[in-house]
Amino acid sequence: MIVVLKSGTPAEEITRISEELAESWGVNVEKSIGEHKVILGMIGDTATLDQRQIQKLSPWIEQVLRVEKPFKRVSREFRYGDASEVLVSTPNGFVPFGEHHPVVIVAGPCSVENEEMIIETAKRVKAAGAKFLRGGAYKPRTSPYAFQGYGESALDLLAAAREVTGLGIITELMDTADLSAVANTADVIQIGARNMQNFALLKKVGAQDKPVLLKRGMCASIDEWLMAAEYILAAGNPNVILCERGVRTFDTKYARNTLDLSVIPVLRSLTHLPIMIDPSHGTGRSEYVGPMAMAAIAAGTDSLMIEVHPNPAKALSDGPQSLTPEQFDSMVEQMSVFGKAVGRWSERSLVTSA
């Protein structure tokens, strides 16, 4: 349930209403400040609450509405239809992810392989206008014999790349035991597709304040994905970016996964959270990445994650879907045409590579 306050409601009245709601009805109250409205979200057992009684609490209350979705904090209704932004702190300042900002480009290798490779990649993506570097230190793999990443030593290499280039860091967390080490290096903590419903992990990243990139599980419905995000917000962290990375369907002959671009308008109607598209994992083939990235921009994505490797043929993981730095440069030029056409591109669009 949400309480919509009138424009200009005094701060002391907002506090009084919030305290009254919490004390009289035994709910948690969360304040959300939009461009024109202040929203008080009531979390708890609200099924039997009388909207008319709440309306009488104050003449400053404009409207009392029920949130019908099972995901409450994630719901767009919870913000009275407005979109939120996730503001990420980087060595070069704050980078905003969200519907009302230019498209953010995220690019970099699947795995951190060695110092020379990760620093070379970081320099190349920065030259294309990047502000973040993504690289996997811990890698979830289907086979126990496949390359699993170099772990904490790879985090040190990511930190070294940041020291050389000034880029921010996005990297994946797989185990709660590694949260402190990952959070010490990462500016955004990634929860991968295989851990989307690792609820213990979601609660842990929700209890800390670094922004979280939540990838959709390969067999997850949209409701399951949003409920996973709800776990993070419910634990106290509102800074979540949703990433579509392809779902598993019956046809795997021509592409690794099926990239579900229909989630962009669907999510836009359901949630206030920023949306990212990963066409690299979504297709698994480098020649498909560019067309799908541009289609995602045309459909309204807030961000893109692109895999870039200096020598994809020798990559230890996901080489077939990785672009060379030269291919990435060319694709960014093409994407700018689409971004400008839909009013979501500027020089600030080239703010992230991970």
C-alpha positions in Angstrom: 0.0 0.0 0.0 1.3 3.5 -0.8 0.3 6.9 0.6 0.7 9.7 -1.9 1.4 13.1 -0.4 0.5 16.4 -1.9 3.2 18.6 -3.5 4.7 20.9 -0.8 3.9 18.7 2.2 6.0 20.1 5.1 8.9 17.8 6.2 7.5 17.7 9.8 4.2 16.5 8.5 5.8 13.8 6.4 7.6 12.6 9.6 4.4 12.8 11.6 2.4 10.8 9.1 5.1 8.2 8.8 5.3 7.7 12.5 1.5 7.5 12.8 1.3 4.8 10.1 4.0 2.8 11.7 2.6 3.0 15.3 -1.1 2.7 14.6 -1.0 0.0 11.9 2.3 -1.9 12.7 3.9 -1.5 9.3 7.3 -0.4 8.0 7.2 2.9 6.2 9.6 3.7 3.4 9.8 7.2 2.0 10.4 7.8 -1.8 10.9 11.3 -3.1 9.9 11.7 -6.8 10.2 14.7 -9.0 6.7 16.0 -8.1 5.5 13.7 -5.3 6.5 12.2 -2.0 5.4 8.5 -1.6 5.2 6.7 1.7 5.3 2.9 1.1 3.7 0.7 3.7 5.3 -2.7 4.0 3.6 -5.5 6.1 0.2 -7.0 6.5 -1.9 -4.3 4.8 -4.7 -6.6 3.5 -7.2 -5.5 6.2 -6.3 -1.8 6.4 -9.0 0.7 5.5 -7.8 3.2 2.9 -10.4 5.7 4.0 -9.1 5.7 7.6 -5.6 6.3 6.4 -6.8 9.1 4.2 -8.2 10.9 7.3 -4.7 11.0 8.9 -3.9 14.3 7.3 -5.2 16.9 4.8 -1.8 16.6 3.1 -2.6 13.0 1.9 -3.7 13.1 -1.7 -4.3 9.4 -2.3 -4.0 6.0 -0.7 -3.5 3.1 -3.1 -2.9 -0.6 -2.9 0.0 -2.3 -4.6 -1.4 -5.3 -6.2 1.8 -7.0 -7.3 3.5 -9.7 -5.1 6.7 -7.7 -5.4 6.1 -4.5 -3.5 9.3 -2.3 -3.3 10.3 -3.3 -6.8 6.9 -2.4 -8.3 6.5 0.7 -10.3 3.3 1.4 -8.4 5.5 1.7 -5.3 6.9 4.9 -6.8 3.6 6.1 -8.1 4.6 5.3 -11.7 8.0 7.0 -11.6 11.3 5.4 -12.5 14.2 5.3 -10.1 17.9 5.8 -10.8 20.9 3.9 -9.5 23.8 6.3 -8.9 27.1 4.5 -9.0 30.2 6.0 -7.4 33.3 5.6 -9.6 36.9 7.0 -9.5 35.7 9.6 -12.1 32.5 10.6 -10.4 28.9 9.4 -10.2 27.3 7.5 -13.1 23.5 7.3 -13.2 21.6 4.2 -14.5 18.0 4.8 -15.3 15.1 5.5 -17.7 15.8 9.3 -17.7 19.5 9.1 -18.4 21.5 8.3 -21.6 22.2 4.7 -22.3 25.2 3.3 -20.3 27.6 1.0 -22.1 29.2 -1.8 -20.1 32.0 -3.8 -21.7 35.0 -6.1 -20.9 36.2 -9.7 -20.8 34.2 -12.6 -19.3 37.2 -13.5 -17.1 40.3 -11.9 -15.7 43.1 -14.0 -17.2 46.3 -12.0 -16.5 47.5 -8.5 -15.7 48.6 -7.7 -19.2 45.3 -8.8 -20.7 43.0 -7.0 -18.3 45.0 -3.7 -18.3 45.1 -3.8 -22.1 41.4 -4.3 -22.3 40.7 -1.6 -19.7 42.8 0.9 -21.7 41.0 0.1 -25.0 37.5 0.3 -23.6 38.4 3.6 -21.8 39.6 4.9 -25.1 36.1 4.3 -26.5 34.7 6.4 -23.7 34.3 3.8 -20.9 34.1 4.5 -17.1 33.7 0.9 -15.8 35.6 -2.3 -16.3 33.8 -5.7 -15.9 35.8 -8.8 -15.5 35.0 -12.1 -13.7 37.2 -13.1 -10.8 35.0 -16.0 -9.8 33.3 -17.9 -12.7 30.3 -20.3 -12.3 30.8 -23.0 -15.0 28.6 -25.9 -16.0 31.6 -28.3 -16.0 33.7 -28.6 -12.8 36.7 -29.0 -15.1 36.2 -25.7 -17.0 38.2 -22.5 -16.0 36.7 -21.2 -12.8 38.5 -17.9 -12.6 41.5 -16.9 -10.4 39.5 -15.7 -7.4 40.9 -13.2 -5.1 44.1 -12.7 -7.1 41.9 -11.6 -10.0 40.3 -9.0 -7.8 43.8 -7.6 -7.3 44.3 -7.4 -11.0 41.0 -5.6 -11.4 42.1 -3.1 -8.8 45.4 -2.7 -10.7 43.5 -1.9 -13.9 41.4 0.7 -12.1 44.6 2.2 -10.7 46.0 2.5 -14.2 42.9 3.7 -16.0 40.6 5.2 -13.4 37.7 2.9 -14.5 35.1 1.7 -12.0 34.7 -2.1 -11.5 31.8 -4.5 -12.0 32.5 -8.1 -11.0 30.5 -11.2 -10.0 29.9 -12.5 -6.4 29.2 -16.3 -6.1 29.6 -17.0 -2.4 28.7 -15.1 0.7 32.1 -15.9 2.1 33.7 -13.7 -0.7 31.4 -10.7 -0.2 33.9 -8.6 1.8 36.7 -9.1 -0.8 34.4 -8.5 -3.8 32.8 -5.4 -2.2 36.2 -4.0 -1.4 37.1 -4.0 -5.1 33.7 -3.7 -7.0 31.7 -0.5 -7.5 28.8 -2.7 -8.6 28.4 -6.3 -7.4 27.0 -8.7 -10.0 24.8 -11.6 -9.1 24.9 -14.0 -12.0 22.1 -16.0 -13.7 22.9 -19.2 -11.8 22.6 -17.4 -8.5 19.5 -15.4 -9.2 17.5 -17.4 -6.6 20.3 -17.9 -4.2 18.3 -16.2 -1.5 21.0 -16.2 1.2 23.3 -14.4 -1.3 20.5 -11.9 -2.2 19.9 -11.1 1.5 23.7 -10.5 2.0 24.1 -8.1 -0.9 20.9 -6.4 0.2 22.4 -5.8 3.6 25.3 -3.9 2.2 25.3 -0.6 0.3 27.1 -1.3 -3.0 24.8 -1.3 -6.0 23.8 -4.7 -7.3 23.5 -6.0 -10.9 21.0 -8.8 -10.9 21.0 -11.1 -14.0 17.9 -13.0 -14.9 18.1 -16.8 -14.5 18.2 -18.7 -17.7 14.9 -20.4 -16.9 13.3 -17.7 -14.7 10.0 -16.1 -15.3 9.8 -12.3 -15.1 7.9 -12.6 -11.8 10.6 -14.8 -10.3 13.2 -12.4 -11.4 11.4 -9.4 -9.8 10.8 -11.3 -6.6 14.6 -12.0 -6.5 15.2 -8.3 -6.7 12.6 -7.8 -4.0 14.8 -9.9 -1.7 17.6 -7.3 -2.2 15.4 -4.3 -1.6 13.7 -5.9 1.4 17.1 -6.3 3.0 17.7 -2.6 2.7 19.5 -2.0 -0.6 17.4 0.0 -3.1 20.2 0.2 -5.7 19.5 -2.7 -8.1 19.9 -2.9 -11.9 18.1 -5.7 -13.7 20.1 -7.5 -16.5 18.5 -9.7 -19.2 21.1 -12.1 -20.5 19.0 -14.5 -22.6 16.8 -17.4 -21.6 16.9 -21.1 -22.5 14.5 -22.3 -25.2 14.2 -25.3 -27.4 16.4 -23.9 -30.2 20.1 -23.7 -29.3 21.4 -24.6 -32.8 22.0 -21.0 -34.0 22.4 -19.1 -30.8 23.5 -19.9 -27.2 20.3 -18.5 -25.7 17.2 -16.6 -26.8 17.6 -12.9 -26.0 14.3 -11.7 -24.6 14.0 -8.1 -25.7 10.3 -8.1 -24.9 11.3 -7.7 -21.3 12.2 -4.1 -21.9 8.6 -2.8 -22.3 7.3 -5.4 -19.9 9.7 -4.4 -17.1 9.1 -0.7 -17.9 5.4 -1.2 -17.0 6.1 -3.4 -13.9 9.1 -1.9 -12.2 10.9 1.3 -11.5 14.3 -0.3 -11.6 16.9 0.4 -14.4 17.1 -2.2 -17.2 20.3 -3.6 -18.8 20.6 -5.9 -21.8 23.5 -8.4 -22.3 23.4 -9.4 -26.0 26.7 -11.2 -25.6 25.4 -14.0 -23.3 22.0 -13.5 -24.9 23.2 -14.8 -28.3 26.6 -16.4 -27.6 27.9 -15.3 -31.0 29.9 -12.2 -31.7 28.3 -11.5 -35.1 24.9 -11.2 -33.4 25.9 -8.9 -30.6 25.8 -5.6 -32.6 22.3 -6.1 -34.1 20.8 -7.1 -30.8 22.5 -4.3 -29.0 21.0 -1.8 -31.4 17.6 -3.4 -31.2 17.8 -3.1 -27.4 18.5 0.6 -27.7 15.6 1.0 -30.1 13.4 -0.8 -27.6 14.4 1.5 -24.7 17.1 -0.2 -22.6 18.9 1.9 -20.0 22.2 0.0 -20.4 24.2 -2.6 -22.3 26.8 -5.1 -21.3 29.2 -6.1 -24.1 32.0 -8.6 -23.8 35.3 -7.4 -25.2 38.6 -9.4 -25.3 41.9 -8.5 -27.0 42.1 -12.0 -28.5 38.7 -13.8 -28.4 40.2 -17.0 -30.1 42.4 -17.5 -27.0 39.9 -16.4 -24.3 39.6 -18.8 -21.4 35.9 -18.4 -21.3 33.2 -17.1 -23.7 35.5 -16.4 -26.6 32.9 -17.0 -29.4 30.7 -14.2 -28.1 33.5 -11.6 -27.4 34.2 -8.7 -29.6 37.7 -7.4 -30.3 38.4 -3.9 -29.2 38.3 -2.8 -32.9 34.9 -4.4 -33.3 33.7 -2.8 -30.1 34.8 0.7 -31.3 32.9 0.2 -34.6 29.8 -1.0 -32.8 29.7 1.9 -30.4 29.8 4.3 -33.4 26.8 2.4 -34.9 24.9 2.3 -31.6 25.2 6.1 -31.3 23.1 6.5 -34.4 20.3 4.5 -32.8 20.7 6.2 -29.4 20.5 9.7 -30.8 17.4 8.7 -32.8 15.5 7.8 -29.6 16.9 10.6 -27.6 18.9 8.4 -25.2 22.5 9.1 -26.4 25.1 11.7 -25.6 28.7 11.9 -24.8 27.7 10.7 -21.4 26.5 7.5 -23.0 30.0 6.3 -23.2 30.4 6.1 -19.4 30.7 2.4 -18.7 32.6 -0.5 -19.9 32.6 -3.6 -17.9 
